[in-house]
Amino acid sequence: MHILKQDHQKVFEVFIGQFRQLFDLKSDNLYVGQSGSSTLLGSERGFSQNLDVLFRQHACFNLRSCSTTLGSLSRLVQSLPRMIIIDEIGKQHVKFSLEAAKLAQSNASLGEYDASAISSRQSRSLAEDAFFHPSIMSVSYYSFEHCFAVYSPFFLLVSLHVLMGAIIEWKRYKRENKKYMAWKNKVNVRST
């Protein structure tokens, strides 16, 4: 099967148009071909600027996600004063996440969008590692009221049975003690 150049060009223009629409890439340049006019590359730099747009969007998404995750972690720690945060989370994850976020911002301001995207991805990953660290997720940091509300029905039922058992045993002990004392008095009376 042989595809004519004009048909190939039409298909390619449609592909490029749909590709740009898929990634929400805007362009101002107008391409006029044999099959008609179409809007293609947005600058003299060509497709690299479109990649820069994608890198910027990716970096913004990652930085927003990093900020949200670290904010949630901060609110969680502040709301639970009994929570103990190990140094590994604070020094390694949170600190390095903030440093990577600052590096992503500085790279973006310098126009190094690919490096900004990489740093932002690292900052988001470190923030999520801090939030989902096993030492945080494995321990229940509930308030005393919550623990009381959850566990009191269980302990109330158990303690009720233990208390009833103790009372029954105390009564049995008194009854048996009276029998023993009566027997001992009877034995002492016989021996004297």
N, CA, C and O of each residue as an XYZ file, in Angstrom:
768
protein
N       0.847     -1.173      0.000
C       0.000      0.000      0.000
C       0.889      1.232      0.000
O       1.836      1.329      0.780
N       0.585      2.139     -0.854
C       1.373      3.354     -1.013
C       0.540      4.551     -0.575
O      -0.574      4.750     -1.061
N       1.084      5.353      0.350
C       0.383      6.544      0.841
C       0.972      7.747      0.137
O       2.187      7.941      0.113
N       0.104      8.540     -0.427
C       0.553      9.751     -1.106
C       1.042     10.770     -0.090
O       0.631     10.764      1.070
N       1.909     11.625     -0.540
C       2.494     12.626      0.333
C       1.431     13.549      0.919
O       1.502     13.918      2.091
N       0.444     13.923      0.100
C      -0.613     14.816      0.587
C      -1.438     14.123      1.684
O      -1.793     14.737      2.691
N      -1.734     12.843      1.471
C      -2.500     12.106      2.480
C      -1.695     11.951      3.767
O      -2.222     12.085      4.871
N      -0.419     11.667      3.598
C       0.470     11.539      4.754
C       0.520     12.847      5.533
O       0.496     12.846      6.763
N       0.589     13.964      4.810
C       0.655     15.270      5.446
C      -0.644     15.577      6.186
O      -0.605     16.118      7.291
N      -1.797     15.242      5.595
C      -3.086     15.477      6.254
C      -3.186     14.661      7.556
O      -3.622     15.162      8.592
N      -2.772     13.404      7.467
C      -2.828     12.545      8.651
C      -1.900     13.078      9.733
O      -2.252     13.097     10.912
N      -0.720     13.508      9.327
C       0.244     14.019     10.298
C      -0.259     15.308     10.939
O      -0.071     15.506     12.139
N      -0.898     16.195     10.159
C      -1.444     17.435     10.715
C      -2.545     17.136     11.732
O      -2.627     17.789     12.773
N      -3.381     16.162     11.433
C      -4.438     15.773     12.366
C      -3.812     15.186     13.631
O      -4.240     15.491     14.744
N      -2.800     14.344     13.449
C      -2.123     13.744     14.597
C      -1.509     14.814     15.486
O      -1.681     14.779     16.704
N      -0.800     15.758     14.895
C      -0.162     16.826     15.676
C      -1.225     17.663     16.382
O      -1.065     18.006     17.554
N      -2.296     17.991     15.689
C      -3.362     18.778     16.301
C      -3.981     18.059     17.489
O      -4.204     18.668     18.536
N      -4.262     16.769     17.336
C      -4.852     16.010     18.431
C      -3.857     15.802     19.570
O      -4.237     15.808     20.742
N      -2.594     15.621     19.225
C      -1.554     15.468     20.247
C      -1.447     16.727     21.086
O      -1.353     16.660     22.311
N      -1.462     17.875     20.424
C      -1.371     19.141     21.141
C      -2.604     19.373     22.002
O      -2.501     19.894     23.113
N      -3.777     18.984     21.490
C      -4.996     19.118     22.264
C      -4.973     18.200     23.482
O      -5.432     18.578     24.560
N      -4.443     17.008     23.309
C      -4.363     16.045     24.399
C      -3.551     16.592     25.567
O      -3.914     16.397     26.727
N      -2.460     17.270     25.260
C      -1.588     17.808     26.307
C      -1.866     19.280     26.609
O      -1.098     19.932     27.316
N      -2.969     19.795     26.066
C      -3.394     21.162     26.341
C      -2.300     22.169     25.999
O      -2.000     23.069     26.783
N      -1.714     22.004     24.827
C      -0.653     22.905     24.373
C      -1.256     23.961     23.457
O      -1.897     23.646     22.455
N      -1.040     25.202     23.817
C      -1.543     26.309     23.002
C      -0.436     26.755     22.054
O       0.750     26.673     22.376
N      -0.843     27.225     20.886
C       0.155     27.727     19.946
C      -0.433     28.896     19.180
O      -1.645     29.008     18.996
N       0.462     29.758     18.743
C       0.040     30.949     18.017
C       0.406     30.892     16.542
O      -0.180     31.609     15.731
N       1.343     30.070     16.194
C       1.803     30.012     14.809
C       0.807     29.241     13.945
O       0.224     28.243     14.370
N       0.637     29.728     12.743
C      -0.293     29.126     11.810
C       0.500     28.461     10.694
O       1.353     29.083     10.061
N       0.205     27.203     10.469
C       0.883     26.473      9.404
C      -0.086     26.347      8.236
O      -1.210     25.872      8.396
N       0.358     26.774      7.070
C      -0.478     26.657      5.881
C       0.191     25.641      4.977
O       1.276     25.880      4.446
N      -0.466     24.505      4.807
C       0.051     23.450      3.952
C      -0.829     23.285      2.729
O      -1.759     24.061      2.507
N      -0.530     22.280      1.951
C      -1.304     22.021      0.746
C      -2.729     21.588      1.090
O      -3.661     21.834      0.323
N      -2.889     20.958      2.220
C      -4.223     20.485      2.602
C      -5.029     21.556      3.318
O      -6.201     21.337      3.624
N      -4.440     22.688      3.588
C      -5.129     23.758      4.295
C      -4.227     24.328      5.370
O      -3.021     24.079      5.389
N      -4.814     25.079      6.246
C      -4.016     25.694      7.310
C      -4.235     24.946      8.615
O      -5.319     24.426      8.879
N      -3.190     24.901      9.419
C      -3.278     24.292     10.743
C      -2.286     24.982     11.660
O      -1.274     25.523     11.216
N      -2.589     24.952     12.915
C      -1.743     25.568     13.919
C      -0.811     24.496     14.465
O      -1.260     23.450     14.933
N       0.483     24.761     14.402
C       1.440     23.760     14.868
C       2.289     24.306     16.000
O       1.771     24.585     17.082
N       3.565     24.462     15.774
C       4.515     24.805     16.826
C       4.341     26.249     17.278
O       4.086     27.142     16.469
N       4.482     26.461     18.566
C       4.177     27.749     19.151
C       5.318     28.744     19.166
O       5.099     29.898     19.533
N       6.507     28.362     18.790
C       7.613     29.316     18.827
C       8.676     28.885     17.832
O       8.583     27.843     17.183
N       9.695     29.740     17.743
C      10.802     29.410     16.858
C      11.562     28.202     17.390
O      12.173     27.460     16.621
N      11.524     28.006     18.702
C      12.232     26.884     19.308
C      11.549     25.561     18.998
O      12.141     24.491     19.136
N      10.288     25.653     18.575
C       9.592     24.449     18.165
C       9.059     23.651     19.324
O       8.540     24.202     20.295
N       9.191     22.349     19.212
C       8.568     21.433     20.157
C       9.177     21.527     21.552
O       8.531     21.159     22.533
N      10.399     22.010     21.652
C      11.024     22.093     22.974
C      10.277     23.042     23.895
O      10.239     22.827     25.107
N       9.681     24.091     23.336
C       8.891     24.984     24.180
C       7.643     24.265     24.677
O       7.214     24.464     25.814
N       7.070     23.438     23.829
C       5.903     22.679     24.259
C       6.277     21.704     25.371
O       5.498     21.486     26.299
N       7.449     21.129     25.277
C       7.913     20.271     26.362
C       8.132     21.072     27.636
O       7.856     20.595     28.737
N       8.633     22.299     27.477
C       8.803     23.162     28.642
C       7.469     23.435     29.328
O       7.396     23.489     30.555
N       6.414     23.607     28.533
C       5.082     23.821     29.108
C       4.663     22.588     29.905
O       4.150     22.704     31.017
N       4.884     21.416     29.332
C       4.540     20.177     30.034
C       5.366     20.025     31.311
O       4.840     19.626     32.350
N       6.657     20.342     31.234
C       7.514     20.259     32.419
C       7.044     21.225     33.500
O       7.026     20.878     34.681
N       6.661     22.445     33.094
C       6.174     23.430     34.063
C       4.887     22.946     34.718
O       4.727     23.058     35.933
N       3.965     22.406     33.918
C       2.714     21.897     34.482
C       2.988     20.747     35.449
O       2.396     20.669     36.525
N       3.884     19.869     35.050
C       4.237     18.727     35.900
C       4.881     19.216     37.202
O       4.559     18.717     38.281
N       5.777     20.179     37.101
C       6.439     20.716     38.301
C       5.434     21.409     39.208
O       5.496     21.251     40.427
N       4.506     22.174     38.636
C       3.488     22.847     39.454
C       2.612     21.830     40.175
O       2.311     21.991     41.358
N       2.202     20.782     39.461
C       1.385     19.737     40.090
C       2.146     19.084     41.241
O       1.594     18.896     42.325
N       3.402     18.740     41.008
C       4.199     18.083     42.053
C       4.431     18.998     43.247
O       4.344     18.548     44.390
N       4.722     20.261     43.009
C       4.956     21.198     44.110
C       3.675     21.433     44.905
O       3.716     21.539     46.131
N       2.553     21.515     44.221
C       1.270     21.667     44.917
C       0.977     20.428     45.762
O       0.513     20.532     46.898
N       1.253     19.266     45.196
C       1.035     18.014     45.935
C       1.969     17.929     47.141
O       1.552     17.510     48.221
N       3.222     18.321     46.963
C       4.194     18.331     48.063
C       3.729     19.273     49.171
O       3.774     18.922     50.350
N       3.290     20.452     48.795
C       2.827     21.433     49.771
C       1.605     20.921     50.531
O       1.519     21.077     51.749
N       0.671     20.318     49.821
C      -0.529     19.783     50.459
C      -0.182     18.651     51.425
O      -0.715     18.590     52.532
N       0.709     17.759     51.004
C       1.083     16.625     51.845
C       1.807     17.078     53.101
O       1.497     16.615     54.199
N       2.772     17.984     52.949
C       3.493     18.478     54.126
C       2.577     19.289     55.045
O       2.717     19.235     56.267
N       1.646     20.035     54.461
C       0.669     20.760     55.274
C      -0.218     19.810     56.068
O      -0.521     20.057     57.235
N      -0.632     18.719     55.422
C      -1.446     17.716     56.121
C      -0.658     17.064     57.246
O      -1.187     16.835     58.334
N       0.617     16.764     56.980
C       1.458     16.174     58.021
C       1.622     17.139     59.190
O       1.579     16.725     60.348
N       1.808     18.408     58.894
C       1.960     19.416     59.948
C       0.689     19.517     60.779
O       0.756     19.548     62.007
N      -0.475     19.569     60.121
C      -1.735     19.644     60.866
C      -1.959     18.382     61.700
O      -2.483     18.457     62.812
N      -1.567     17.236     61.171
C      -1.717     15.981     61.906
C      -0.880     15.989     63.175
O      -1.359     15.621     64.248
N       0.371     16.410     63.045
C       1.273     16.433     64.203
C       0.804     17.457     65.227
O       0.886     17.204     66.429
N       0.315     18.604     64.777
C      -0.152     19.625     65.705
C      -1.446     19.217     66.407
O      -1.687     19.604     67.550
N      -2.266     18.442     65.725
C      -3.538     18.039     66.338
C      -3.368     16.894     67.330
O      -4.240     16.669     68.169
N      -2.264     16.174     67.244
C      -2.020     15.051     68.140
C      -0.748     15.307     68.943
O       0.336     14.910     68.516
N      -0.859     15.957     70.086
C       0.342     16.319     70.841
C       1.103     15.111     71.378
O       2.292     15.219     71.677
N       0.432     13.954     71.505
C       1.124     12.768     72.012
C       1.955     12.086     70.934
O       2.718     11.168     71.235
N       1.820     12.512     69.700
C       2.520     11.863     68.597
C       4.016     12.162     68.664
O       4.429     13.311     68.819
N       4.794     11.134     68.548
C       6.246     11.272     68.573
C       6.751     11.087     67.150
O       6.496     10.064     66.515
N       7.468     12.087     66.660
C       8.020     12.034     65.312
C       9.500     11.720     65.434
O      10.244     12.433     66.108
N       9.920     10.651     64.780
C      11.338     10.305     64.846
C      12.140     11.247     63.958
O      11.608     11.837     63.019
N      13.420     11.379     64.265
C      14.287     12.317     63.544
C      14.408     11.986     62.065
O      14.604     12.878     61.241
N      14.293     10.716     61.730
C      14.414     10.320     60.320
C      13.379     11.028     59.461
O      13.669     11.435     58.336
N      12.175     11.172     59.991
C      11.113     11.823     59.213
C      11.412     13.310     59.072
O      11.340     13.861     57.973
N      11.749     13.959     60.185
C      11.979     15.398     60.152
C      13.208     15.791     59.368
O      13.165     16.705     58.545
N      14.310     15.098     59.623
C      15.570     15.499     58.999
C      15.688     15.007     57.559
O      16.077     15.756     56.663
N      15.347     13.743     57.353
C      15.574     13.185     56.028
C      14.443     13.517     55.064
O      14.683     14.039     53.976
N      13.224     13.217     55.458
C      12.130     13.348     54.510
C      11.641     14.784     54.353
O      11.607     15.314     53.243
N      11.264     15.407     55.458
C      10.679     16.742     55.371
C      11.713     17.769     54.922
O      11.450     18.567     54.023
N      12.883     17.747     55.546
C      13.918     18.732     55.200
C      14.350     18.584     53.737
O      14.457     19.576     53.015
N      14.596     17.350     53.307
C      15.026     17.143     51.924
C      13.902     17.441     50.938
O      14.158     17.876     49.815
N      12.673     17.212     51.347
C      11.537     17.546     50.490
C      11.449     19.051     50.277
O      11.220     19.517     49.161
N      11.633     19.805     51.356
C      11.608     21.270     51.228
C      12.777     21.785     50.397
O      12.624     22.722     49.612
N      13.942     21.172     50.573
C      15.103     21.580     49.776
C      14.874     21.275     48.297
O      15.216     22.091     47.441
N      14.307     20.125     47.989
C      14.028     19.772     46.593
C      12.975     20.707     46.012
O      13.053     21.063     44.836
N      11.998     21.107     46.808
C      10.980     22.046     46.331
C      11.604     23.410     46.035
O      11.275     24.038     45.029
N      12.504     23.869     46.908
C      13.191     25.146     46.655
C      14.048     25.058     45.394
O      14.106     26.000     44.603
N      14.711     23.914     45.216
C      15.522     23.725     44.016
C      14.641     23.719     42.768
O      15.027     24.274     41.739
N      13.476     23.106     42.845
C      12.556     23.092     41.712
C      12.094     24.506     41.372
O      11.992     24.860     40.198
N      11.817     25.313     42.390
C      11.400     26.691     42.147
C      12.529     27.517     41.533
O      12.301     28.307     40.618
N      13.733     27.330     42.038
C      14.849     28.106     41.480
C      15.166     27.656     40.056
O      15.486     28.486     39.206
N      15.083     26.353     39.786
C      15.296     25.879     38.414
C      14.232     26.427     37.470
O      14.535     26.784     36.332
N      12.994     26.494     37.937
C      11.926     27.033     37.092
C      12.150     28.521     36.809
O      11.904     28.990     35.697
N      12.613     29.256     37.813
C      12.859     30.682     37.585
C      14.051     30.914     36.660
O      14.146     31.957     36.013
N      14.963     29.935     36.598
C      16.104     30.039     35.677
C      15.776     29.511     34.279
O      16.589     29.617     33.360
N      14.581     28.944     34.128
C      14.176     28.422     32.823
C      14.596     26.982     32.585
O      14.479     26.492     31.461
N      15.073     26.299     33.595
C      15.473     24.891     33.488
C      14.296     24.030     33.921
O      14.260     23.507     35.035
N      13.332     23.895     33.012
C      12.074     23.262     33.378
C      12.187     21.754     33.541
O      11.471     21.166     34.351
N      13.066     21.125     32.791
C      13.232     19.676     32.956
C      13.841     19.357     34.327
O      13.410     18.418     34.996
N      14.838     20.138     34.738
C      15.435     19.951     36.070
C      14.424     20.305     37.157
O      14.403     19.681     38.218
N      13.594     21.301     36.894
C      12.552     21.679     37.847
C      11.551     20.544     38.028
O      11.114     20.274     39.147
N      11.188     19.883     36.937
C      10.242     18.762     37.021
C      10.842     17.605     37.815
O      10.147     16.960     38.600
N      12.122     17.344     37.613
C      12.785     16.252     38.340
C      12.847     16.567     39.840
O      12.553     15.709     40.672
N      13.230     17.796     40.173
C      13.305     18.189     41.587
C      11.928     18.194     42.239
O      11.780     17.810     43.399
N      10.935     18.625     41.494
C       9.584     18.655     42.061
C       9.062     17.241     42.286
O       8.368     16.985     43.270
N       9.386     16.336     41.393
C       8.985     14.937     41.575
C       9.644     14.357     42.821
O       9.017     13.618     43.579
N      10.909     14.699     43.024
C      11.632     14.222     44.212
C      11.022     14.823     45.482
O      10.873     14.127     46.485
N      10.673     16.101     45.442
C      10.086     16.738     46.631
C       8.737     16.107     46.972
O       8.436     15.882     48.144
N       7.925     15.820     45.955
C       6.629     15.177     46.213
C       6.824     13.782     46.779
O       6.124     13.383     47.710
N       7.760     13.047     46.227
C       8.022     11.684     46.691
C       8.490     11.675     48.145
O       8.039     10.848     48.937
N       9.386     12.583     48.494
C       9.873     12.664     49.878
C       8.768     13.093     50.846
O       8.696     12.599     51.972
N       7.912     14.009     50.404
C       6.801     14.437     51.260
C       5.839     13.276     51.509
O       5.364     13.089     52.628
N       5.558     12.506     50.475
C       4.671     11.351     50.652
C       5.334     10.284     51.516
O       4.663      9.624     52.310
N       6.640     10.113     51.368
C       7.353      9.160     52.226
C       7.266      9.576     53.694
O       7.126      8.734     54.581
N       7.349     10.882     53.937
C       7.249     11.370     55.316
C       5.849     11.130     55.869
O       5.694     10.698     57.011
N       4.831     11.411     55.058
C       3.458     11.275     55.537
C       3.084      9.814     55.775
O       2.393      9.495     56.743
N       3.540      8.935     54.893
C       3.178      7.519     55.000
C       4.283      6.677     55.633
O       4.355      5.470     55.401
N       5.138      7.304     56.427
C       6.220      6.577     57.087
C       5.624      5.533     58.030
O       4.634      5.811     58.706
N       6.214      4.337     58.085
C       5.653      3.273     58.934
C       5.534      3.640     60.409
O       4.630      3.158     61.091
N       6.420      4.473     60.904
C       6.343      4.830     62.320
C       5.127      5.702     62.609
O       4.624      5.709     63.733
N       4.653      6.431     61.618
C       3.457      7.249     61.797
C       2.205      6.407     61.588
O       1.236      6.513     62.339
N       2.240      5.583     60.573
C       1.047      4.819     60.218
C       0.785      3.648     61.154
O      -0.362      3.219     61.286
N       1.812      3.121     61.803
C       1.631      1.904     62.583
C       1.102      2.144     63.987
O       0.561      1.225     64.602
N       1.244      3.337     64.499
C       0.860      3.611     65.878
C      -0.438      4.419     65.881
O      -0.613      5.348     65.093
N      -1.330      4.046     66.773
C      -2.583      4.788     66.899
C      -2.359      5.956     67.855
O      -1.983      5.761     69.011
N      -2.589      7.148     67.370
C      -2.420      8.338     68.193
C      -3.793      8.947     68.438
O      -4.109     10.023     67.931
N      -4.603      8.243     69.222
C      -5.936      8.729     69.505
C      -5.918      9.490     70.819
O      -5.052      9.281     71.669
N      -6.882     10.367     70.965
C      -7.002     11.100     72.220
C      -7.485     10.145     73.307
O      -7.982      9.055     73.024
N      -7.328     10.575     74.550
C      -7.746      9.749     75.672
C      -9.248      9.487     75.610
O      -9.704      8.383     75.911
N     -10.012     10.506     75.220
C     -11.462     10.347     75.131
C     -11.831      9.285     74.104
O     -12.749      8.492     74.314
N     -11.106      9.279     72.994
C     -11.378      8.278     71.957
C     -11.070      6.874     72.477
O     -11.860      5.950     72.287
N      -9.937      6.721     73.123
C      -9.578      5.409     73.683
C     -10.604      4.973     74.720
O     -10.995      3.806     74.754
N     -11.041      5.900     75.563
C     -12.031      5.574     76.584
C     -13.343      5.144     75.937
O     -13.954      4.162     76.359
N     -13.778      5.876     74.914
C     -15.044      5.561     74.253
C     -14.991      4.220     73.523
O     -15.982      3.492     73.489
N     -13.853      3.898     72.949
C     -13.740      2.658     72.187
C     -13.553      1.456     73.113
O     -14.181      0.417     72.914
N     -12.700      1.591     74.115
C     -12.340      0.434     74.927
C     -13.187      0.255     76.185
O     -13.194     -0.834     76.759
N     -13.899      1.287     76.628
C     -14.667      1.153     77.863
C     -15.769      0.101     77.775
O     -15.981     -0.602     78.763
N     -16.488     -0.056     76.658
C     -17.483     -1.135     76.637
C     -16.851     -2.511     76.854
O     -17.413     -3.346     77.563
N     -15.720     -2.743     76.265
C     -15.043     -4.029     76.439
C     -14.598     -4.220     77.884
O     -14.891     -5.245     78.499
N     -13.896     -3.239     78.420
C     -13.381     -3.368     79.778
C     -14.501     -3.331     80.810
O     -14.376     -3.936     81.875
N     -15.579     -2.641     80.518
C     -16.708     -2.607     81.436
C     -17.322     -3.998     81.564
O     -17.607     -4.457     82.670
N     -17.523     -4.666     80.431
C     -18.086     -6.015     80.483
C     -17.138     -6.991     81.169
O     -17.567     -7.804     81.988
N     -15.867     -6.914     80.842
C     -14.896     -7.816     81.453
C     -14.780     -7.537     82.944
O     -14.783     -8.467     83.751
N     -14.677     -6.270     83.315
C     -14.536     -5.933     84.735
C     -15.796     -6.275     85.514
O     -15.714     -6.610     86.696
N     -16.962     -6.198     84.875
C     -18.203     -6.582     85.542
C     -18.180     -8.071     85.902
O     -18.560     -8.447     87.011
N     -17.741     -8.903     84.982
C     -17.649    -10.338     85.257
C     -16.585    -10.645     86.304
O     -16.779    -11.509     87.160
N     -15.467     -9.942     86.235
C     -14.417    -10.149     87.243
C     -14.918     -9.723     88.620
O     -14.692    -10.426     89.605
N     -15.587     -8.597     88.695
C     -16.122     -8.103     89.967
C     -17.182     -9.052     90.524
O     -17.180     -9.355     91.717
N     -18.082     -9.518     89.669
C     -19.097    -10.470     90.127
C     -18.451    -11.762     90.610
O     -18.866    -12.315     91.628
N     -17.449    -12.245     89.900
C     -16.726    -13.439     90.330
C     -16.042    -13.234     91.668
O     -16.050    -14.125     92.517
N     -15.446    -12.054     91.859
C     -14.774    -11.751     93.130
C     -15.777    -11.699     94.283
O     -15.483    -12.182     95.376
N     -16.951    -11.121     94.051
C     -17.978    -11.050     95.104
C     -18.474    -12.451     95.455
O     -18.632    -12.779     96.631
N     -18.716    -13.263     94.454
C     -19.170    -14.640     94.700
C     -18.114    -15.416     95.485
O     -18.439    -16.135     96.430
N     -16.859    -15.268     95.092
C     -15.776    -15.954     95.802
C     -15.649    -15.437     97.233
O     -15.385    -16.224     98.142
N     -15.830    -14.138     97.456
C     -15.753    -13.572     98.802
C     -16.861    -14.140     99.682
O     -16.625    -14.489    100.839
N     -18.078    -14.234     99.129
C     -19.195    -14.820     99.880
C     -18.926    -16.295    100.176
O     -19.186    -16.762    101.285
N     -18.415    -17.017     99.210
C     -18.101    -18.430     99.420
C     -17.025    -18.586    100.489
O     -17.094    -19.480    101.332
N     -16.019    -17.692    100.440
C     -14.952    -17.728    101.451
C     -15.530    -17.504    102.845
O     -15.185    -18.222    103.784
N     -16.409    -16.511    102.983
C     -17.008    -16.233    104.297
C     -17.823    -17.427    104.776
O     -17.759    -17.804    105.946
N     -18.600    -18.026    103.850
C     -19.415    -19.187    104.208
C     -18.536    -20.358    104.639
O     -18.801    -21.006    105.651
N     -17.493    -20.621    103.863
C     -16.577    -21.718    104.182
C     -15.809    -21.423    105.469
O     -15.547    -22.334    106.254
N     -15.451    -20.175    105.690
C     -14.741    -19.781    106.908
C     -15.630    -19.992    108.136
O     -15.163    -20.448    109.180
N     -16.919    -19.652    107.998
C     -17.852    -19.885    109.110
C     -17.956    -21.372    109.419
O     -17.963    -21.777    110.582
N     -18.037    -22.195    108.348
C     -18.101    -23.650    108.540
C     -16.834    -24.150    109.231
O     -16.888    -24.981    110.137
N     -15.692    -23.625    108.783
C     -14.427    -24.050    109.367
C     -14.345    -23.651    110.828
O     -13.920    -24.444    111.668
N     -14.749    -22.420    111.137
C     -14.705    -21.944    112.525
C     -15.671    -22.752    113.400
O     -15.360    -23.068    114.549
N     -16.829    -23.078    112.855
C     -17.792    -23.897    113.618
C     -17.200    -25.282    113.869
O     -17.319    -25.806    114.976
N     -16.578    -25.872    112.882
C     -15.956    -27.186    113.041
C     -14.821    -27.121    114.054
O     -14.683    -28.011    114.894
N     -13.996    -26.053    113.977
C     -12.868    -25.902    114.888
C     -13.369    -25.729    116.324
O     -12.818    -26.329    117.247
N     -14.391    -24.927    116.515
C     -14.969    -24.746    117.853
C     -15.529    -26.079    118.384
O     -15.398    -26.392    119.568
N     -16.146    -26.845    117.497
C     -16.695    -28.136    117.889
C     -15.587    -29.100    118.303
O     -15.727    -29.840    119.277
N     -14.477    -29.082    117.548
C     -13.344    -29.935    117.849
C     -12.710    -29.483    119.171
O     -12.350    -30.324    119.995
N     -12.569    -28.177    119.385
C     -11.993    -27.661    120.626
C     -12.889    -27.982    121.817
O     -12.376    -28.254    122.903
N     -14.170    -27.960    121.654
C     -15.086    -28.265    122.748
C     -14.985    -29.740    123.112
O     -15.042    -30.069    124.297
N     -14.839    -30.635    122.156
C     -14.721    -32.044    122.392
C     -13.396    -32.381    123.075
O     -13.345    -33.232    123.962
N     -12.337    -31.713    122.658
C     -11.047    -32.010    123.222
C     -10.897    -31.468    124.648
O     -10.039    -31.972    125.373
N     -11.621    -30.542    125.067
C     -11.488    -30.030    126.416
C     -12.415    -30.644    127.387
O     -12.396    -30.290    128.566
